[in-house]
């Protein structure tokens, strides 16, 4: 292989050359061009209107999200009919299991006072034509 020496080879020029006297009046030419071009005036009110509309849209969305969540939440209370049907259809739940889940206040609410005197009871039973079905041997 032939040895390569940078000092002995002819130099290659880049091909770029500034014209003669280009930088002599460069500053005055630049200043003249800057004064000829007027800067465009951008009004702050046109941008402010867009920002105000964007802020109003965000504000409306921010207020509507809790309202939509409140409207979509269902109540956690179960009506009596649904609860009664569930307990009737699920026979694997014993009375003891139900009593364990109730507190004293719930048990007090379930108490029924049946104060019927003997005469009223006798009248009701005699009015019923199937009294024999109620009598137990």
Residue frames as a rotation matrix with the C-alpha (Angstrom) as fourth column:
UNK 1
0.582 0.813 0.000 0.00
0.813 -0.582 0.000 0.00
0.000 0.000 -1.000 0.00
UNK 2
-0.127 -0.610 0.782 1.19
0.602 -0.674 -0.428 3.47
0.789 0.416 0.453 -0.84
UNK 3
-0.476 -0.113 -0.872 1.91
0.841 -0.350 -0.413 5.90
-0.259 -0.930 0.261 2.01
UNK 4
0.334 0.702 0.629 -0.47
0.737 -0.610 0.290 8.84
0.587 0.367 -0.721 2.28
UNK 5
-0.544 -0.563 -0.622 0.96
0.812 -0.541 -0.220 12.17
-0.213 -0.624 0.752 3.31
UNK 6
0.515 0.849 -0.113 -1.27
0.816 -0.527 -0.237 15.17
-0.260 0.030 -0.965 3.84
UNK 7
0.267 -0.463 -0.845 1.51
0.056 -0.868 0.493 17.71
-0.962 -0.179 -0.206 3.57
UNK 8
-0.729 -0.682 0.062 2.59
0.064 0.022 0.998 16.70
-0.682 0.731 0.027 0.06
UNK 9
-0.333 0.682 0.651 -0.82
0.933 0.340 0.121 16.43
-0.139 0.647 -0.750 -1.63
UNK 10
-0.831 0.094 0.548 -2.41
0.128 -0.927 0.353 19.49
0.541 0.363 0.759 -3.23
UNK 11
-0.809 0.541 -0.231 -5.03
0.162 -0.173 -0.971 21.17
-0.566 -0.823 0.053 -1.02
UNK 12
-0.456 0.763 0.458 -8.69
0.784 0.101 0.612 21.20
0.421 0.638 -0.644 -2.08
UNK 13
-0.969 0.175 0.177 -10.52
-0.224 -0.923 -0.313 24.50
0.109 -0.343 0.933 -1.75
UNK 14
-0.619 0.780 0.097 -14.07
0.324 0.365 -0.873 24.55
-0.716 -0.509 -0.479 -0.36
UNK 15
-0.566 0.413 0.714 -15.53
0.765 -0.060 0.641 26.54
0.308 0.909 -0.282 -3.24
UNK 16
0.620 0.763 -0.180 -17.15
0.771 -0.550 0.323 29.10
0.147 -0.339 -0.929 -0.97
UNK 17
-0.594 -0.804 -0.001 -15.79
0.800 -0.591 -0.099 32.60
0.079 -0.059 0.995 -1.16
UNK 18
0.295 0.658 -0.693 -17.19
0.657 -0.666 -0.353 35.93
-0.694 -0.351 -0.629 0.06
UNK 19
0.545 -0.075 0.835 -17.33
0.727 -0.455 -0.515 38.65
0.418 0.887 -0.194 -2.59
UNK 20
-0.554 -0.832 -0.019 -14.88
0.765 -0.499 -0.407 41.48
0.330 -0.240 0.913 -2.28
UNK 21
-0.901 0.118 0.417 -16.10
-0.221 -0.953 -0.208 44.30
0.373 -0.280 0.885 -0.03
UNK 22
-0.143 0.911 -0.388 -19.12
0.298 0.413 0.861 42.29
0.944 0.008 -0.330 1.25
UNK 23
0.210 0.203 -0.956 -18.50
0.955 0.166 0.246 42.94
0.209 -0.965 -0.159 4.93
UNK 24
-0.808 -0.548 0.216 -17.55
0.506 -0.834 -0.221 46.60
0.301 -0.069 0.951 4.48
UNK 25
-0.702 0.630 0.331 -21.14
-0.620 -0.770 0.149 47.94
0.349 -0.101 0.932 4.57
UNK 26
-0.623 0.443 -0.645 -22.77
0.326 0.896 0.300 44.88
0.711 -0.024 -0.703 6.11
UNK 27
-0.684 0.344 -0.643 -24.03
0.661 -0.082 -0.746 46.55
-0.309 -0.936 -0.171 9.29
UNK 28
-0.707 0.431 -0.561 -25.66
-0.424 -0.893 -0.150 49.47
-0.565 0.132 0.814 7.47
UNK 29
-0.662 0.467 -0.586 -27.39
-0.489 0.322 0.810 47.09
0.568 0.823 0.015 5.02
UNK 30
-0.620 0.422 -0.662 -28.83
0.630 0.770 -0.100 44.98
0.468 -0.479 -0.743 7.83
UNK 31
-0.690 0.348 -0.634 -30.11
0.377 -0.575 -0.726 48.05
-0.618 -0.740 0.266 9.73
UNK 32
-0.740 0.413 -0.530 -31.72
-0.651 -0.638 0.411 49.39
-0.169 0.649 0.742 6.55
UNK 33
-0.597 0.517 -0.614 -33.58
-0.113 0.703 0.702 46.10
0.794 0.489 -0.361 5.94
UNK 34
-0.655 0.348 -0.670 -34.77
0.752 0.389 -0.532 45.90
0.075 -0.853 -0.517 9.54
UNK 35
-0.713 0.387 -0.585 -36.27
-0.048 -0.859 -0.509 49.37
-0.700 -0.335 0.631 9.34
UNK 36
-0.733 0.445 -0.514 -38.08
-0.630 -0.160 0.760 48.56
0.256 0.881 0.398 6.09
UNK 37
-0.463 0.568 -0.681 -39.90
0.289 0.823 0.490 45.53
0.838 0.030 -0.545 7.55
UNK 38
-0.261 0.472 0.842 -42.70
-0.850 -0.525 0.031 46.47
0.457 -0.708 0.539 9.91
UNK 39
-0.998 -0.062 -0.010 -43.40
-0.046 0.833 -0.551 44.02
0.043 -0.549 -0.835 12.69
UNK 40
-0.294 0.952 -0.082 -46.95
0.129 0.125 0.984 42.66
0.947 0.279 -0.159 12.68
UNK 41
-0.691 0.178 0.701 -49.09
-0.698 -0.419 -0.581 43.78
0.190 -0.891 0.413 15.60
UNK 42
-0.500 0.523 -0.690 -50.89
0.348 0.851 0.393 40.97
0.793 -0.043 -0.608 17.37
UNK 43
-0.077 0.579 0.811 -53.78
-0.665 -0.636 0.391 42.09
0.743 -0.509 0.434 19.51
UNK 44
-0.953 -0.274 0.133 -53.96
-0.267 0.540 -0.799 40.69
0.147 -0.796 -0.587 23.01
UNK 45
-0.316 0.915 0.250 -57.76
-0.790 -0.109 -0.603 40.82
-0.524 -0.388 0.758 23.01
UNK 46
0.300 0.416 -0.858 -58.12
-0.840 0.542 -0.031 38.21
0.452 0.730 0.512 20.25
UNK 47
-0.483 -0.526 -0.700 -56.00
-0.097 0.826 -0.555 35.76
0.870 -0.200 -0.450 22.24
UNK 48
-0.906 0.174 0.387 -57.76
-0.409 -0.112 -0.906 36.67
-0.114 -0.978 0.173 25.47
UNK 49
0.049 0.986 -0.161 -61.13
-0.997 0.037 -0.075 35.78
-0.068 0.164 0.984 23.93
UNK 50
0.178 -0.059 -0.982 -59.89
-0.412 0.902 -0.129 32.31
0.894 0.427 0.136 23.01
UNK 51
-0.809 -0.540 -0.234 -58.47
0.005 0.392 -0.920 31.82
0.588 -0.745 -0.314 26.50
UNK 52
-0.640 0.639 0.427 -61.71
-0.731 -0.334 -0.596 32.94
-0.238 -0.693 0.680 28.11
UNK 53
0.342 0.774 -0.533 -63.70
-0.881 0.461 0.104 30.44
0.326 0.434 0.840 26.04
UNK 54
-0.130 -0.477 -0.869 -61.28
-0.103 0.878 -0.467 27.66
0.986 0.029 -0.163 26.97
UNK 55
-0.958 -0.215 0.189 -61.49
-0.187 -0.030 -0.982 28.52
0.217 -0.976 -0.012 30.67
UNK 56
-0.235 0.952 0.198 -65.30
-0.953 -0.185 -0.241 28.60
-0.192 -0.245 0.950 30.50
UNK 57
0.346 0.343 -0.873 -65.38
-0.612 0.788 0.066 25.17
0.711 0.512 0.483 28.82
UNK 58
-0.538 -0.615 -0.576 -63.09
0.090 0.638 -0.765 23.65
0.838 -0.464 -0.288 31.45
UNK 59
-0.868 0.264 0.422 -65.17
-0.495 -0.367 -0.788 25.24
-0.053 -0.892 0.449 34.22
UNK 60
0.131 0.978 -0.165 -68.41
-0.988 0.142 0.056 23.79
0.079 0.155 0.985 32.82
UNK 61
0.217 -0.126 -0.968 -66.90
-0.247 0.952 -0.180 20.33
0.944 0.279 0.176 32.43
UNK 62
-0.796 -0.597 -0.101 -65.44
-0.023 0.197 -0.980 20.51
0.605 -0.777 -0.171 35.94
UNK 63
-0.628 0.632 0.454 -68.84
-0.738 -0.300 -0.604 21.31
-0.246 -0.714 0.655 37.42
UNK 64
0.283 0.825 -0.489 -70.71
-0.920 0.378 0.106 18.72
0.272 0.420 0.866 35.39
UNK 65
-0.368 -0.484 -0.794 -68.54
-0.287 0.871 -0.399 15.73
0.885 0.081 -0.459 36.37
UNK 66
-0.992 0.038 0.119 -69.63
-0.103 0.287 -0.952 15.63
-0.071 -0.957 -0.281 40.06
UNK 67
-0.245 0.967 -0.074 -73.23
-0.855 -0.251 -0.453 16.21
-0.457 -0.048 0.888 38.99
UNK 68
0.177 0.255 -0.951 -73.13
-0.778 0.628 0.024 13.28
0.603 0.736 0.309 36.57
UNK 69
-0.722 -0.491 -0.488 -71.50
-0.087 0.764 -0.640 11.05
0.687 -0.419 -0.594 39.20
UNK 70
-0.833 0.467 0.298 -74.19
-0.395 -0.122 -0.910 12.00
-0.388 -0.876 0.286 41.71
UNK 71
0.076 0.924 -0.376 -76.95
-0.973 -0.014 -0.232 11.22
-0.219 0.383 0.897 39.25
UNK 72
0.099 -0.089 -0.991 -75.45
-0.626 0.768 -0.132 7.84
0.773 0.634 0.020 38.25
UNK 73
-0.898 -0.427 0.106 -74.91
-0.343 0.530 -0.775 6.50
0.275 -0.732 -0.623 41.75
UNK 74
0.002 0.907 -0.421 -77.58
-0.033 0.421 0.907 4.12
0.999 0.012 0.031 42.86
UNK 75
0.243 0.148 0.959 -78.85
-0.912 -0.302 0.278 4.05
0.331 -0.942 0.061 46.40
UNK 76
-0.727 -0.608 -0.320 -77.48
-0.434 0.767 -0.472 1.34
0.533 -0.205 -0.821 48.64
UNK 77
-0.499 0.624 0.601 -80.80
-0.655 0.183 -0.733 0.79
-0.567 -0.760 0.318 50.39
UNK 78
-0.950 0.236 -0.205 -82.70
0.051 0.764 0.643 -2.34
0.308 0.600 -0.738 49.43
UNK 79
-0.268 0.920 0.285 -86.44
-0.866 -0.360 0.348 -2.23
0.423 -0.154 0.893 49.35
UNK 80
-0.265 0.196 0.944 -88.34
-0.783 0.528 -0.330 -4.66
-0.563 -0.826 0.013 51.57
UNK 81
0.767 0.642 -0.019 -89.83
-0.518 0.601 -0.609 -6.70
-0.379 0.477 0.793 48.73
UNK 82
0.453 -0.691 -0.563 -86.47
-0.547 0.284 -0.788 -7.46
0.704 0.665 -0.249 47.18
UNK 83
-0.529 -0.673 0.517 -85.00
-0.809 0.218 -0.546 -8.46
0.254 -0.707 -0.660 50.53
UNK 84
0.055 0.644 0.763 -87.98
-0.724 0.552 -0.413 -10.68
-0.687 -0.530 0.497 51.34
UNK 85
0.889 0.262 -0.376 -87.78
-0.457 0.551 -0.698 -12.41
0.025 0.792 0.610 47.94
UNK 86
0.045 -0.955 -0.294 -84.05
-0.663 0.192 -0.723 -12.95
0.747 0.227 -0.625 48.33
UNK 87
-0.586 -0.261 0.767 -84.46
-0.797 0.357 -0.487 -14.51
-0.147 -0.897 -0.418 51.77
UNK 88
0.400 0.813 0.424 -87.37
-0.637 0.579 -0.510 -16.67
-0.660 -0.066 0.749 50.60
UNK 89
0.868 -0.053 -0.494 -85.48
-0.418 0.460 -0.784 -18.00
0.268 0.887 0.377 47.56
UNK 90
-0.150 -0.968 -0.201 -82.22
-0.461 0.248 -0.852 -18.63
0.875 -0.035 -0.484 49.39
UNK 91
0.804 0.594 -0.027 -83.22
-0.299 0.443 0.845 -21.35
0.514 -0.672 0.534 51.82
UNK 92
0.256 -0.781 -0.570 -79.61
0.621 0.585 -0.522 -22.08
0.741 -0.220 0.635 52.75
UNK 93
-0.622 -0.376 0.687 -79.66
-0.242 -0.742 -0.625 -19.08
0.745 -0.555 0.371 55.10
UNK 94
-0.262 0.513 -0.817 -80.88
0.809 0.579 0.104 -20.13
0.526 -0.634 -0.567 58.52
UNK 95
0.733 0.608 0.304 -82.68
0.301 -0.691 0.657 -17.99
0.610 -0.390 -0.690 61.05
UNK 96
0.640 -0.571 -0.513 -79.60
0.605 -0.036 0.795 -18.11
-0.473 -0.820 0.323 63.27
UNK 97
-0.373 -0.794 0.481 -77.50
0.925 -0.280 0.255 -16.57
-0.068 0.540 0.839 60.47
UNK 98
0.047 0.484 0.874 -79.99
0.489 -0.774 0.402 -13.76
0.871 0.409 -0.273 60.08
UNK 99
0.916 0.333 -0.222 -80.13
0.335 -0.335 0.881 -13.09
0.219 -0.881 -0.419 63.83
UNK 100
0.202 -0.928 -0.312 -76.33
0.866 0.021 0.499 -12.86
-0.456 -0.371 0.809 63.99
UNK 101
-0.516 -0.411 0.752 -76.40
0.782 -0.585 0.217 -10.07
0.350 0.700 0.623 61.43
UNK 102
0.361 0.745 0.561 -79.04
0.342 -0.665 0.663 -8.04
0.867 -0.048 -0.495 63.27
UNK 103
-0.828 -0.549 0.114 -78.26
0.113 -0.363 -0.925 -5.68
0.549 -0.753 0.362 66.10
UNK 104
-0.711 0.541 -0.449 -80.51
0.621 0.183 -0.762 -4.95
-0.330 -0.821 -0.466 69.10
UNK 105
-0.565 0.493 -0.661 -82.18
-0.402 -0.865 -0.302 -1.96
-0.720 0.095 0.687 67.45
UNK 106
-0.643 0.310 -0.700 -83.18
-0.664 0.229 0.712 -4.03
0.381 0.923 0.059 64.40
UNK 107
-0.779 0.351 -0.520 -84.62
0.448 0.891 -0.070 -6.75
0.439 -0.287 -0.851 66.63
UNK 108
-0.663 0.541 -0.518 -86.67
0.328 -0.412 -0.850 -4.18
-0.673 -0.733 0.096 68.58
UNK 109
-0.576 0.438 -0.690 -88.12
-0.740 -0.638 0.213 -2.85
-0.347 0.634 0.692 65.33
UNK 110
-0.697 0.251 -0.672 -89.26
-0.349 0.700 0.623 -6.35
0.627 0.669 -0.401 64.35
UNK 111
-0.912 0.382 -0.150 -91.28
0.336 0.483 -0.808 -6.96
-0.236 -0.787 -0.569 67.52
UNK 112
-0.542 0.824 0.163 -95.01
-0.192 -0.310 0.931 -7.00
0.818 0.473 0.326 66.95
UNK 113
-0.902 0.338 0.269 -97.46
-0.269 0.048 -0.962 -6.51
-0.338 -0.940 0.048 69.77
UNK 114
-0.567 0.763 -0.310 -100.53
-0.057 0.339 0.939 -8.66
0.822 0.550 -0.148 69.13
UNK 115
-0.931 0.341 0.131 -103.03
-0.162 -0.064 -0.985 -7.72
-0.328 -0.938 0.114 71.78
UNK 116
-0.440 0.827 -0.350 -106.15
-0.452 0.133 0.882 -9.59
0.776 0.547 0.315 70.85
UNK 117
-0.448 0.339 0.827 -108.66
-0.825 0.199 -0.529 -10.45
-0.344 -0.920 0.190 73.49
UNK 118
-0.838 0.037 0.545 -110.27
0.049 0.999 0.006 -13.87
-0.544 0.032 -0.838 73.53
UNK 119
0.162 0.986 0.027 -113.66
0.195 -0.006 -0.981 -12.72
-0.967 0.164 -0.193 72.23
UNK 120
0.378 -0.087 -0.922 -112.17
-0.796 -0.539 -0.276 -11.19
-0.473 0.838 -0.272 69.06
UNK 121
-0.696 -0.706 -0.133 -110.13
-0.693 0.610 0.384 -14.32
-0.190 0.360 -0.914 68.42
UNK 122
-0.594 0.557 0.580 -113.21
0.266 0.817 -0.511 -16.53
-0.759 -0.149 -0.634 68.87
UNK 123
0.437 0.791 -0.427 -115.26
-0.151 -0.403 -0.902 -14.37
-0.886 0.459 -0.057 66.49
UNK 124
0.018 -0.529 -0.849 -112.56
-0.969 -0.219 0.116 -14.54
-0.248 0.820 -0.516 63.79
UNK 125
-0.891 -0.424 0.163 -112.20
-0.388 0.897 0.212 -18.31
-0.236 0.126 -0.964 64.09
UNK 126
-0.319 0.848 0.424 -115.96
0.330 0.519 -0.789 -18.98
-0.889 -0.111 -0.445 64.02
UNK 127
0.449 0.458 -0.767 -116.37
-0.503 -0.580 -0.640 -16.76
-0.739 0.673 -0.030 60.95
UNK 128
-0.413 -0.665 -0.623 -113.82
-0.908 0.247 0.338 -18.87
-0.071 0.705 -0.706 59.11
UNK 129
0.618 0.761 -0.200 -115.42
-0.781 0.622 -0.047 -21.96
0.089 0.185 0.979 57.57
UNK 130
0.461 -0.524 -0.716 -112.26
-0.032 0.797 -0.603 -24.04
0.887 0.301 0.350 57.81
UNK 131
0.408 -0.261 0.875 -111.70
-0.883 -0.356 0.306 -23.96
0.232 -0.897 -0.376 61.55
UNK 132
0.947 -0.020 0.320 -111.09
-0.091 0.941 0.327 -27.69
-0.308 -0.339 0.889 61.57
UNK 133
0.643 -0.757 0.116 -107.88
0.396 0.198 -0.896 -27.15
0.656 0.622 0.428 59.56
UNK 134
0.119 -0.602 0.789 -106.49
-0.518 -0.716 -0.468 -24.93
0.847 -0.353 -0.397 62.33
UNK 135
0.645 0.170 0.745 -107.17
-0.756 0.281 0.591 -27.33
-0.109 -0.944 0.310 65.16
UNK 136
-0.221 -0.812 -0.541 -104.23
-0.703 0.517 -0.489 -29.61
0.676 0.272 -0.684 65.85
UNK 137
0.700 0.487 -0.522 -104.70
-0.080 0.780 0.621 -33.02
0.709 -0.393 0.585 67.40
